[in-house]
Amino acid sequence: MKQFGIATILVVSVILTACGGGSSSSSDTVAGNWTATLTNTDTTPAFGFTTSLTQSNGSTVTGANLSFTASTACFASGGSQTGSFVLSGNFNGNITGAFQLTITSGTPSGNTLVLQGPVNNSTITGTWTLTGLTPGCTGSGNFTMMRM
C-alpha cells in the first residue's frame, strides 16, 4: 500500500509539472504591428492600412500610428482606433479568439470602419463595414490582417 501511495504522488507531481510548464508572455495578445488588406464584396481591392495595436486590461485594444497605404477621402487625417480581443485559447503559443477593431475618422468626421473576425496566431481574417457621412465612404467586404 505504501508503494501505491508513493507512485500516486509521483504521477500527480509529473502531471502538475507538465501543466505548469507554460509561460505567460505577450503571445496571448494581439499587441504589435499589423498590416491590413481590405477587399470589396466583389473581391476588388478597397484599401489597406498599417497600425500598431496595444492590448491592455484583458480584452481592450487600442491602436496607434494608423497609416492608410493609399490616400482615402474617408480618413484624411487624425482619428481613433478602439477594439477588443477575446482570447479563446493559448496552447503552446498558438492564439485564437474573436477580434473587433473600430476606426473612427478625425478629418473628415463621421466615418466609421469596423473590422470583425477570428484571430489565428498572426493572422486575422473577417469582414469589414464602412459607414460614413462623406460621399463614397460606405461599403463592406473582407479583410486580412497580418502581424508584421
C-alpha positions, 0 to 999 in steps of 0.5 A: 500500500505504501508503494501505491501511495508513493507512485500516486504522488509521483504521477500527480507531481509529473502531471502538475509539472507538465501543466505548469510548464507554460509561460505567460508572455505577450503571445496571448495578445494581439499587441504589435504591428499589423498590416491590413488588406481590405477587399470589396464584396466583389473581391476588388481591392478597397484599401489597406492600412498599417497600425500598431495595436496595444492590448491592455486590461484583458480584452481592450485594444487600442491602436496607434500610428494608423497609416492608410497605404493609399490616400482615402477621402474617408480618413484624411487625417487624425482619428481613433482606433478602439477594439477588443480581443477575446482570447479563446485559447493559448496552447503552446503559443498558438492564439485564437479568439474573436477580434473587433477593431473600430476606426473612427475618422478625425478629418473628415468626421463621421466615418466609421470602419469596423473590422470583425473576425477570428484571430489565428496566431498572426493572422486575422481574417473577417469582414469589414463595414464602412459607414460614413457621412462623406460621399463614397465612404460606405461599403463592406467586404473582407479583410486580412490582417497580418502581424508584421 
